Amino acid sequence: MPRLVIDGAAIATVDAAHTEHNRGYIVVDDNIITAVGAGPAPEVPGAQFIDARGCLATPGLVNTHHHLYQWITRGHAQDGTLFEWLTTLYPLWSHLDADLEYVAASAALAALALSGCTTTTDHHYVFPRGGGDVLGAEIAAAQRIGLRFHPTRGSMDLGASAGGLPPDNVVEDIDAILAAGQDAVGAHHDPSFGSMCRIALAPCSPFSVSGELMRESAALARELGVRLHTHIAETTDEEQFCLERFGARPVDYVESLGWLGDDVWFAHGVHLSASDIAKLAQTGTGVAHCPSSNARLGAGTAPIPELLAAGVPVGMGVDGVASNEHGGLGGELRQALLMARNRLGPTAITARQVLQAGTIGGARCLGRDRELGSLEPGKLADMALWRVDGLGHADIDDPVCALVFGPSAPLRLLLVNGVPVVADDELRTADTATLAGDARDAARTLRARAGT
């Protein structure tokens, strides 16, 4: 869409001034927002015009933590803790290959798009021997679906024989991991403005990687100018593991390895002390909040109000769909609000704060808040146009409240880089029935390989 005018929508810009319009307009030229304002839209010769009355325009949602491959392993270990869930699923994941990854990632990315997500990360750390170019497969899937993509080259080197949690057949050698990370950055990382693909390095977790790998990955990422990501403080089991093996709690441990800084964002951060929060705030280290996954696994509730009050960058995350079978990002806004209020009361967090976490907060975690995450002139045309005039929302006078407190809102339009990916609640880049059938077949194939 070279030129587009969206007129008549309620607009939550999520800019620094928290600007909102009861009725306003947005002008897009190619892939850039050129104007946002209140009242009727200006004349724009040659532009496509969208009558957006009854809709709420927001920035596209930003997913800061995911495991796309897990789409074809949903429904397993339904009653397990994190460690029980992992030990159940590692044997399945060890049979993954590039073909299955392409199918799983395509389905998972489609679900994200249909939930209002325009930018997503992926933390991929399972690279079975002989599985082919698994990372390249998911990058191809993102190009197919049309989402802005921040995959990470994850890794595990601490197998069960060395005191880690994963079985030895899914871990890699440190030298091979570092070489693969450098190759991934060289092949796929685009640091330019408007980039559709950026790579980060992401050793999996304290219980699946060595301290040496953590240090070396941090050094390599900073040499290459890319970001760092890992799981931290997700469960009390993890905390106990770190205390017994390293003599330190998770945040203190990774701090000793050079893993705090404004180029780092952590997944989960459920079990954080006041001292941990202060360290994250002082260093600009981000946190990806994954409320549904944390609840599904009984891991606890992250201290999001405290993190926000301290100034820590907080984004929203779906997490792997084997621990969050829903797979959509839009519903995580409501879940985050409810879990925070259940813990601290009805003033713990507002609808606008969770919308900020789901948009500009996520962009900040990924180092892209100058490009996306808010509706402002000069930023990329990544936006969601939600219908809030139907049965589930029409009688709520505040459209942001309607979006966050209410049921999932239909998408009138989802733009990524100015290109329609969803229109009238239908994916425009792939056939969802085909995606579903392929995912079903891939799940069966994977189970057959594992003999389950």
N, C-alpha and C positions, 0 to 999 in steps of 0.2 A: 504494500500500500504506500505509494510514493508520498501522497498527502492525504491526511485523514483529519476530520473534525468530529469530535465527540461532544454532543451538545445536550444540555438539560439534565445531566447527572448530578447527584450529590457527589462531592469529591472530598476524600480524606487524603491530603497530599503527603502526610507524614514528614513534612519538612521540619527544620529546626524550630520554627515558630508555631508548629502544630496547626497550620492553616487548614481550615475546612470551609467548604462552600455548600450551602443548602441546594443551590442549583448553579451549575457552572459549566465550563467548557475546557476541553484539552485539544490542542492542535499538535499533530505529529507530522513531521516532514521527513520522509524516508524512515530512518530508525531513531530519530531524535525528537524529543519533546521540545517544541518551540514556544508554546504559550499555554498557561493555565490561569484561569480567572473566573470571577463570579459573573453571573448574568448571561445574556445571550451571546452566542459565539460570533466572532467577526466573520466577515466575508473572506473566504479563502478560495480564489479562483482555481478551478480544476480539482478541488479536493473531494474525496468521498465523504459524505455527511452521514452520521449515525445519530438518530434520535434516541437519546439515552434516558429519557424520562422514566422514572421508576427504577433506576439503577444506581448503584454506588460504585464509584471508581476508586480503586486503591492501587498502590504499587503492586506488582506481581510478588507473590510470596517467595521467600528464599529459604530453601531447605539446607540446613547446615550439618546434617549427619544422616547417613543412610548406608545400607548394604543392599544394593540392587539385586545381587545374585540370589538373595534369600526369597525372592518371589516364588520360586518353584520348590521351596521347602516350608511353606506355611502350614500351620496346624499341628506341628510336632511338639513334643514335650510341653503339652498344654498346661501342666501344673508344676513345672520345675522352676527352681531358682536359676539365676544366671549360670552358675557353674554346672548345675544338672542339665540345663538346656543346652549349653555348649557341648558337654561330653556326649549328649545324645545326637547332636547334629554334626559334629566333626566327621564322623564316618560317612555321612551323606555328602558333605561338602568336598571331601577328598576325591570324589569322582566327577567334579565339575570340569567342563572344558569350554573352549571359546564359543562353540555353537550353542551350548546350553546357556551360557552367560548372555549371549546376544538376545535370546528369546526372553530370559528372565528380566534383563534390563529393559527391554522394549516394553514389556507389560508394566513394570514398576514405574517407568518414566511416564507412560500414558496415564496411569492412576494419579501421579503427581500433577500432571497438566490439568486433568479434569477436576482437581481440587484447588486450582488457582495458583499453582507453583510455576514460576518462570525460570528460576535458577536453582540448581541442586548440586550438592556435593555427592560423592560416593566414596566410602571407605572400603576399598577392596584389598583384602589381605590374604586370600586363599589362592595359591598358585600351584595346583597339583602338577607333578612331573608329567610331561607329555600332554598337558592340557591346551597347549597353543597360546596364542596371544589374547589372553582373557581381558586385559585392560583395553586393548585395541577394539575388542568386540563391544564393550560397553560404550566406548566413545562413538563407535559407529551407530549404536542404538540411539544415543542422544542426538546424533545428527538426523536420524530417521524421524524421531518424534519432534525434534525442533526446540529442545530446551537448552538454555545456557548451562554449561556443564563444568564442574570443578571436581573431577575425579582425583583420588589420591592413590599413589602407589604404596599400598600398605605392605606389611611384612610381619612374619613371625620367625624367630630363630631359637626360641626356648622351648624345646619339646619335652615330653614327659620324662624322658631318660635323664634330662638335665634339671629336673625339678619344676618344669613349667606345666601348664594345663593341657595344651594341644598335643595330640599324638605326633610321634616323630615323622610320620609320612606326610604331614602338611606344613612342616617348617623348612626354611631355606638357610643356606650358608650366608654369613654376613657379607662376604665379598660379592657374591652373586646378587644379593639384595641391593647393595649400593650401586653396582653396575647397572642393574635393571632400573633403579630410580633415575640415574643419570640419563639412561637411554630414553626413558619415558618423557622426561623433561625436554630432551633434545628433539624428540619426535612430535610431541603434542602440545607443549606449553606455548601459549601465545600471550605475552604480557601487554599487548597493545590495547588502547582504549576500544571498548566495544567487543573485546575478545569473546568468542563463544566457547573456548576451552582453555582452562588453566589447570596445571598439575600441582599437587602438594605431595609431600612425603609423610608417611603415616605408619610408623611402627604400631602394632595393634594395641598392646596394653601391658601394664607392668607384669602380669602373670603369663605373658606369652612371648616376651622379648627380653633380651639381655640389656644390661646397662651399657655395654659397649656399643650395641646397635643403636640405642637411643642417642648416645653422644655422637657417634659417627653420622647418623642421619641428620642431627641438628647442624653439624658442621657442613655437611654436603648441601643441605637445603639453603643455608645462608650463603654458601659459595655460589649456588646457582640462582639465588634470588627468588626462591619459592617459599611457600608457607609450610607449617608443620601442624600435624593433627594426631591425636591419640585419644583413647578412652582413659578417663581418670575418675576415681572416687565414685564408681557406680554402685558398689555394694559393700556391705560390711565384710563379706568374705574377702574381697580385694584388699581392704584395709588391713585385715588380719594377715593376709599373705605378705603384704609389704612390710609390716612390722616384724614378722618372723624371719623373712628372707633378707631384708635390707636394713632393718632397724629403724625405719622411718615410715611415717604416714605417706600416702601417695603424692600429695603436692610437694611435701618437703623432699621426697625422693627424686621426683623429676626436676625440681629446682636445682638439685645438686648435679644434674646432668645437662644443664643449660636449656631447660625446657620451659622457661617463662619468658614472655615477651610479646610485643604487639604483632608478631608474625606467627603466633601460636593460637590455636583454639582447641579446647578440649570438649569431648563428648561427655555429657551427663552431669558431672559435678554434683552428685546427690549428697554425698557425705563430706561436706566442707565445714571446717571450723571457721571461727571469726578471723583467726590468723591466716588461714588459707584465702579467704575472701579478700583480706587486705593485700595479700601478695598479688593476687590476680589483678586487683584494681591498680596497684602501684605500677605494674608492668604492662598493663593493657592487654593481658591475656584473656581471650574470649571463651565463652561457654555455650555449647549447643544443648538446649533443653529439650529432652525427649519424654514428655510426660506420659504418653500412652504406653510406651515400651517399659518405662520404669514401673508403671502400675501393673502391667501384664506380668512382669517378672517379680513383683513384690519387692522391688529394690528400695523404695522409699520415694520421698518427694524432695526435689531439689530446692534449695533456699533462694528462689528467684527474686522475691521482693528484696532480700538482703543484698543480693548481687547487683540489682539495678540501683538500689540506694547508694551503694559504694561506687558506682560508675563503671562496673565491669561490662564489657560488651557481651550481650546475651542475644543469641539467635534461637530459632525454633528448629527442631529436628523430628523427622518421622522415626528414624532408626530403622534397622532391618525389619522387613515385613514378616520374618519368622517370629519376631517378638512384638509385632504391631500389624496384625493381619489386615487392618483397614487400609493402610498404605497411602492415605491422603494426608496432605499438610494442612488444609483448611480447618479440619476438625481439631487439630492440635492447639489452635488458639483457644477454643472453648475449654479444652481439657486443661490447659495451663492455668487458665483463670480459675476453674473450679478447684483444682488441686491446691493452688496457693491459698484460696479462700477457705478451703476445708482445714488447712493447717493453721492459718493465722486470722481468720475472720473476714467479713465482707469488705473491709477496706484494704485488704492486703495488696490488691492489684486491680487495675481498671481494664476495661475493654480496650482502651486506646494504648495502654502500655503493652498488652500482648500483641496488638496489631503492629506496634513499633518493633517488638522483638521479631515478629514474623516477616518484617520487611527491612527497614533500615538497620535494625540490630543485626540481622543475618548478613547484610551487605558489609557491615563493619567487621564482623568476624572473618569474612573472606577478603578483606582489604579492598572492597569495591564500592564503598559508600559515596565516592565522588562520581560514580557512574550510574548506580541504580539504587533501589530501595526507597525512593521517594519520587513524587510527581512534581518535577521542577524543570524549567527550561534548561536545556543543555544536557539533561540526563537521557539515558537510553530509554526507548519506548518499550519498556517491559511493564505491562499493566494488566489488571484484572477489572472487568466490568461485571459486577454482580447484580442479578435481579433481586430486588428487595420489595417488590410490589405484589408478591403472591401470598398465598394463604399463610405460609410460615413466618412472614415478615411484615406485611403491609401495615398492620396496626401498631407497629413499634415506631414511634416518632423519630427516634435517633437511629439513623441507618448503620452507624458503627456498632451500636448495641445490637441491632438486628443481626448483623453479620456474625458477631462473636457469641452472643448469648443464644441466638436462634438456631434452627436446623441448618444443614448445609445449604447455602444459597446457590441457585443455578447460575451458571456463567453465561452471560450474554456474549462476552468476547474475552479472549485471553491473547494478548500480543506479546511476542518475544522478539526483541530487536525489530519491532514494527511489523512483524509477520503474524497473521492470525494462526494460532495453533488450536484453539477451541473457539467455536462459534455456536451459539444457541445450544450450549451444553453438549455438543458433539465434537469429538476429536476430529480435526481436519487433516491430520498428517498420516494416519494409519487407520485401518479397520479394526475396531475393538473386538469384534467377534473372532477375527483371525488371530489377534493377539491372545485372546482367552484360550482358543483351541490349541495354539502352539504351546502356551504355558502349561496346559493340562498334559499334553503329550510329553513335554520336557520333564515335568515332575515325575511322570511314570517311568521315563527312561532313567532318570537319576536314581529312583528307588530300586529299579531292576538291577542297575549296576552295583548298588550297595547291598543287594540281596535282602531288602526289607519289604 
